[in-house]
Amino acid sequence: MADQTTFDFPKDLLDARRALHDIHAELRTMQADRPWSVEPNDGWDDSAKWYPSVRPATEGWSAEDTAAYTALQERARELSAFVITHKFWGEVAAAERAEARSKLIHATRPAPAEPAAAS
């Protein structure tokens, strides 16, 4: 039996959750595009161990990148607090809150990007 419960999320809650998805994507992109360590690190090569681990030396992130990342993290914390403490949750029955929070996440998640056409 399919769940038919719907929730009338307020616009400010939807907007905040969408912004949070966007910020999380931006943080992931920053992590992927920059060195593995924010701080300078000599790296290591434990490839001979039973659980190999290798990281190259890195100069770390620039001060600008670190500041931008920190600002995004702070904005994510602010938005998370706004979403979590929104007055809307007080209007939802306690037994339905987990489902409502899940539906909010799914309702605001960006659509997956279309794969690039093979040339």
Disulfide bonds with the S-S distance in Angstrom:
none
